[in-house]
Amino acid sequence: MLPFIALLPIAGLAAAADISPFEKADILTDCLTQSSVPWNTRGSNDWKLDAAPYNLRLNFTPVAIAVPTTVKHIQDAVACASKTGVKANAKCGGHSYGSFGLGGEDGHLTIELDRMNKVVLDNFTGIATVEGGSRLGHVAYELYNQGKRAFSHGTCPGVGVGGHALHGGYGVSSHTHGLALDWLDSATLVLANSSVVTCSATQNPDLFWALRGAGGSLGVVTEFRFKTFAAPEKVTFFIAQAPWKTEQQAREGMTALQDFVNDGEKMPRELNMRLFITNRFVNFEGLYYGDKAGLQGVLGPLLKATNASLVLSQQGGWLDQVKHFGNGVNLDQGHPYSMHETFYSSSLYTNALTPSQLSAFTSYWFTHAKSNKRDWYVQIDVHGGPTSSVTIPEVDSTAYAHRNYLFMFLFYDRVDRGVYPAEGFAAIQNFVGNVTDKIPVEEWGMYVNYPDPQMSREAAQRNYWGKHLERLRSVKGEVDPGDLFSYPQGVVPAV
């Protein structure tokens, strides 16, 4: 561990432990200053930008915001947080639905990483070295332009690679190429004692296991090294509209979808797809690794069985689909970045739904959700299944606990302006609960990258990490026994 300058006598530090985090602000910023760690002045333009959450419903105030540009800065920022008794959190893209990069509550040190976003591709090994503050669009842009390479990850260009890859990293290439964390070859991180360690399959393997699924609770990743694949020259992205106007049509259509994705001869590995449900329309959306004719041949049986019609089928190159799923946002995102919404969300993993479970879902959809006039949607990704690459690694190979589930649901409810209404929480919770009430608790889970901040820490840990929780708590206890890298739904160290 690197030494740091003492700022208070031991008695003073003991007393400081009993005061609120905000009363330690001067002590903390003095420590950052003496350690030459850049930090934002409260109320400055940089402060306002870095403290602004993606989810405006969850607006938390840090004690301080460190803005490192070197690994040494991160080490010293962590040391200062530890010394002053202030919890610390890495913030990469700032897209956390629960504002966990800001601590998920008031009074933390935020370590804003987005000034550290270098991406370097080794064209001989195919390994991409990615600094911890890089955003997905920037990574995709650099990998393609440096060597026409790629790895599997999500769609929003502004999402940080850190939180995304450390907790799963599902996207429209995952059925073909797996999760982002499956492409992680090794990582370097700063631990709670401010030491720097590297982990991989052969170096600190227990930490590497835990990092891939629960990394936000374990340290600050300064550098990722991802394996990559050759970006295909030809892909086709698509939208098909499903004209389901009644509950029966929706139930029959979802039954046909389940039959399709569970049939390894009908849904090839090259097809990536989700069902997107709103109050106004229902779409199948996705990406096919191949040309337009191949897509039409593969989708034909599903379209016939669900009465859906293909309304968009566009063949293009790799970056064409990245731009399409990025909704037209400039790919090469870095600092400064500003994108915000006001919303509440939750998530769910399930296997194929039984007839009674499907009826519970569609009943709530048509009886209750349709009366919600806000801008809500339910996104159901084809996560697993017999041809999904997500299911190829053993379920215990990483801390990501939910590989074997067929579907991953995102329930999302937002307002365009003003305060999110109190009744919105029940609207989403009841949508989820209407399904989970009919499923044994050990047969469903939730995705930590689509967190439900209304859950208790105990429920969140169980739902996000399932049977992996005890091993995670053990690793956490070894590398962060004092829970320095704490947030309201993070892994609690084993005692």
N, C-alpha and C positions, 0 to 999 in steps of 0.2 A: 504494500500500500504506500502511495506517495505521501510524504509528510505535508502538513499544512500548518499555517501560522496560528498560534493560539490567540484568541481575541478577548477571552474572559478568563479569570481564574476559575479553578474547579468549582468553588462555592458559587460563583456567579452562574456557571452553566447549570448547576443543580437547581438553582432558583428559577432559571429561565425555562426549565422543563415544566414548571407549574403555571406559566402564563400562556395566554392565547397565542396562536401562530402569528396573528397580526401585530402583536406587541413585540414580536421578534424580528419585525421587518428590517429595522435599522441594523440589528446584529447580523442578519443574513446578508443584506446588501453590502455591509462593510466587509464581510468575509469574501463575497464575490469580488469586490473591488480590490482587496488586498491580494487575491489570487489571480487578478487580471482576467476574470471571466466577464465577457460583455453581458450587460443586462439592460432591460428597458426601464426608463424612467416612468414612474406611474403618471398616467394622463397624457403621455406623449403619443404621437401618431403611431409609432411602432407598438406601444403598449395596447392602444385601442385595437389595432389590427390583430395582434397576437393573442389578445384576451377575448376576442369575439368568437363565440362558439358557432359551429355549424348549425346546431339545434338551438335556436334562440329561446326555446322554452327552458333551457337549462343553462343559465348565464351565471357562472361562478367566478369568484374573484380570487386570484392567486395572491399569496404574500409577495412573491417576486416572480419575474420571468427572466430566466437566464437564456442567452442567445449565443450558444457556443459555435465556434467555427473550427475547433480542433478537438481531438480526443482528450487532450490535457484539460481543456476548458470543461468538458463533461465530467472528467474525474474530479476536478476541483469543485464544480457545482454540487456534485453528489456529496463530497466531503463536507461542504458547508451546510447542506441540508441535514446531514447526519449529526454534525456538531451542534447545530442549533435546535435540533428536535423538531424539524419541519418535514412533513411528508413530501416526497418528490415524485414527479411523473414525467415521462417522455411524451412530447407532443410532436407528431410528424406532419400528417396532413391536416389534423384538426377536424376530421370528419366524424369523429366518434359520435354515435347517436346519443350516448349518455354523457358527452363532454368529459370523458375520462382523461384526456390529455391535459385538461385543466384541473384534474383531481377528482372530478365527479362531485365535488363539494367545495365550499370556501376554505381558504387557508393552506394551500399547498404551494410548493415551488414547482413551477412549470419549466421544463427544460425544452425549449422550442428549437427543434432540430432542422427546420426547413432551409437554413442557410448552408447546410451540409448536404449537397445533392449531386455529387459527382458520380457519373456512371462510366465505367471503363470495361470494354469487352476485350477479352483475350481471344482472338480469332483462331488461335492454334488449339486451345483447350475447350473453347466454347463457354468458359466461365465468365460471368459478368460480375464485376465488383461494384456494388451499389452502396453509396453512403446512406446512413440511416434516415436522413431527412428528405429523401427523394419521393416524388409523387409518381403515380402509376403512368400517367400520360407521358411524363418526361422520360421514364425508364423505357417505355415502349418505343418512343421516338428515337432515343439514343441507340438502343439495341438494333433497331432496324437500319438506321443510318450508318452505324459503325460496322455492320456485318450481316444485315438481313437475318437477324436472329430474334428470338422471342422466348418467353416462358409463359406459363398459364397464370392468369390473374384476372382481377375484376375489371369493370368497365369505366368507372368514373375517373377522368383524367386527374382530378384534384385530390383523390384519396392517397394518403401516405402509404408507402410500401411497408412501413414498419408495423403499424397496427393491423393492416390487412394480412400480410404474410405470416405474422406471428400467431394469428388466431384462426387461420384456415386459408382464406384467400380463394373463395369460389368465384367463378366467372363463366362467360359464355364459351370458354375453351375447356372447361373442367371435365366434361364427359369424355372428351378426346384425350386430354393431357393431364388430368388430375388437378389438385389444389396448388396454389402458389407455394405453400410450405413443403410440398413434395419435391419441389425443384431446388430447395435450399441445400447447398453443399456444405456450407459452414458459416459461422457468424462470429463476430467479435463484439463483446459487450463490456460495459462497465458495471460492476457489481456494487452492492450496498456499501462495501468497505472501500470503495473507490478504486479497487484493483481492476486491471484489464485482463480478460480471459478470452480465449478462442475455444469454440466448441464445434464438434463435428461428430460423425459416426465413430471415430476412433479417438478423439480428443475431448475429454469431459462429456462422455456419451449420455450420462443421465441428465445433465443440463441441456444437451442438445435435444434429447427426447422431450423435455418439459418446455423448452423454448418454442417448439413447433406445436402450438396450441394454446399456450398460456404465457407468452413472452412478456406481456405488459406487467406482469406481477414479479418479474425476476431481475430486471435490470434495464439498462439503456443500450440498445444495439447501435453501435457506431458504424458497422459495416456488414453488409450481407454479401455472400458469394453464391450466386445462383447458377445452376446448370441451365443451358438454353437448348432450344431446338431450332432448326432451320425454318424460318417463317415460310409458310406455303405461298406459292405464287398465285393460287387460285382458291378463293373461298366464296361462299354465297350466303348472304344474310337475308332473312325473310320475316314477313308478318302474314299471318292468316287469321281472318276474322271468323269467329264462331257465333252464329246467330241464335244464341240461347236466350229465349225470352221468358221461359217458364222454369220453375224449379225442376220439373221432370226432365226437360231438355238438358239442363245443366247436369243433373245427376247421371243421365244416360251418356252425356258427352264425357264427363270425368271418368266414368266407368270404362268407356272406350279408350281414353287416354291411358289409364292404368294397364289395360290389356296390351296396348301397343308398346309401352315402355318396358313391360315385364317380359316381352317376347324378344329374345336376343336375335331372332332372325328378321324381325321387322324394324327394330331400332338399332342401327349400326353405331359403332363407337364414334363415327365421324359426325354424327348429328348431336348438336347441343340445343336444348329447347327448354322453354318455360311457358307456363300458362299465366297470362296477365289479366286479372279481373278488376274492373272498375264499375262504378255505378252506371256508366254509359255504354260500355262495350266490353267484349271478351276477345282476347287475341292469343294465338300461339305465336311466339317470337323465338328467334334463335339464329344459330350459325351452323352452316354445313361446310365441312372440309371437302370441297369438290365443286363441280360446276353446276350451273342452273338445271341442266337436264337431270343430273344425278339427284339433286335435291327433290325435284318434282317426282321422280320415280320413288324415292324413299318416303316422301310425305303422302303420296297418293292414297294409301290405305287408311291413314289417320284422317285425312280430310274427308274421305267418303264416310267413315264411321262416325264422324262428329258433325257432318254437314258444314264444315268450315270451308272457306274460300281463300285461296292465296291472293293477297292484294299487293304484296311487294316481294319480289324475288330478284335480288341484285347481285350480280357476280362482280367481284373486284379483287384487288390485292389486299395484303395484310393490313396496311394502314387504312385502307378504305373502311374495313369493318371496325377497326378501333375508333375511327372518327364517327361512324354511324352509331355505335353503342355509347359513345361519349356525348351524344345529343348535340353535336356541333360545337362543343366547347373546344377551344384551342388545346391541342395535345400537350405541348411543351410547357407544362405548368411548373412554376417555382414560386419564389417570393418576389413581390407580394401576391397574395391570393385572398380572395374574398367571395365566399359563397355561403348563403344561409337560408334556412327554412325554419318554420315553426311547426312541430309535429310531435306525435307520440307513436311509437312502434313496438312491435313484439315479433316473435319468431317461433317456429315449430319445425321439428323433424318428425316425420312419420314413415312407416312402411305403407304399402298399399292400403287404402281405407276399406274397411268392411262396408257392406251395404248400409248398416245402421250408422256407421261413422260418416259415410258420404251423405246420408240423409240429414244428419245433424249439421254438417257443414252447409249444405245447400239450403236447408230450412232457415238457418240464421241469415244466410246471404239474402234470400228473397223476402224473408219476413221482417228482418230488423235492419240489416246493413243498407238495403236500398232506401230506407227512410233517412239515412244519414246523407245530408246534402253537401257535406264538406268534400274535399278532394282526397278520397281514400282509394286505396288499392290493395289487392292481395296478389303477391307474386309467388308462384309455385314452380320452383326449379326442379327439373329432373336431375336429381343429385346422384342417386345410385342406380341400381339395376344391373342386369347380367352383363351389359357391355360397357358400363361406366368405368373409366380409369380411376375414379375416386376410390372405388372398392378394391383395387388391385393390391395396395399395401395392406398388411395385416392391421386390424383395427387397433392393436396395441403398439404398433410401430412408432407412433407419435402420440403426443398428448391430445390431439384432436380425436374426440371420443365418438363421433357419430358417422363414421364412414359408411356404414352398412344400411343407412336409411335411404329409402327410395326418393322421398320428396323433402325439399327444404322450403318452408313457407316464410314469407315476409309479409306481415300485416302493418300497414302504414296509413296514417291519418293526419292530414295537415290542414292548416289555414293559410290563406294568402296574406292576411294582415291581422294585426291585433293579437290578443291573448288567446292561447289555446283554451277551449272551454272545458270545464270540469267533467261534463258528461262524456267527453271523448275517451277518457280512460276506460270507463265501463264498456263503451262500444267495442273497443279493441279486445279488452280482457274477456268479454263474453263471447266474442267471435272465436278466440283461441280456446276458451274453456268449454265451449259447446262441443268441441271435438275431443279435447283431452279428458273430459269427464267420462268418456266412453272407452278410454285406452288405459291399461295398467301403467302406473307411473314409470316402470322400468322399460316401457316400450315407446317412449317418446323423449325428445330432448329439445334444446334451444341453442341457437347460434350466437356465440359471444360477440361476433361482429354486427349482429342485429340485436343489440341488447334491449331488454325491457327494464329501464331504470326504476320502475315501481316495485320490482322484486326485492325481497330481503337478501342480504349477502348469503345466508345459508341456502335459500332456495336457488339463487343465481348459481352458486358453485355446483350444486347438485345438477341443475338443468344444463349448464354449459359443459361440464366435464365428466358427469356420470361416474362410471366405475374407475376412472383415472384420477379422481380427486385425491384419494389418500396418498398415492405416489407423488402427485404434484405437491401436496402439502409437505411431504418429506423433503423434496428437492428445495422447495421454498424455505423450509426451516434451515437448510444447510447454507444457502446463499444469501438469504435475507431474513434472519431470525427476528429482527426487530420490526419487520414489515415497513421498511422505509418506502418501498415502491407500492404504496397502498392506494386503493380506490374502493368505492363502496361495494363493488361486486367482484373484487379481485380474490385471488387465492390467499387463504389465511395460512401462515406457517404452522407446521406441526409443533407442538409444545415439546 
